[in-house]
Amino acid sequence: MDGRSDEPQVVRSVERFDDFYLREFPRMVAVAYGLSGSRWAAEELAQEALLRAYKSWSRITTYDKPGAWLRRVTINLATSHLRRPVR
């Protein structure tokens, strides 16, 4: 044996967070707006989801679909937001 594996090696390029943010922010605002009905709340929810992504960026870049993770976080945040009592 020469130490090589029969399986091809997968090399992933790590996306810069700035590029991820620019692509995903409008999408997350749209998702959150669809759930909340408020443009202001949608932007806040998208920002919070992207802040969480930024804090865990080294882990999230290992996922096959980081955008799917972000959508799930955005949806969870929007759902929590809608459950809060109005004061």
Residue pairs with C-beta under 8 A, 6 or more apart in sequence:
12 61
14 61
15 61
15 66
17 53
17 54
17 57
20 53
20 66
20 67
21 50
21 54
23 67
24 50
24 67
24 70
25 46
25 50
27 67
27 71
28 45
28 46
28 49
28 50
28 70
28 71
28 74
29 39
29 42
29 43
29 46
30 42
31 42
31 46
31 71
31 74
31 75
31 78
32 41
32 42
32 43
32 45
32 46
32 49
32 74
32 77
32 78
33 39
33 42
35 75
35 78
35 79
35 82
36 42
36 45
36 78
36 81
36 82
41 78
41 81
42 78
45 74
45 77
45 78
45 81
46 74
48 77
49 70
49 73
49 74
49 77
50 70
52 73
53 60
53 66
53 69
53 70
53 73
60 66
60 69
60 70
63 69
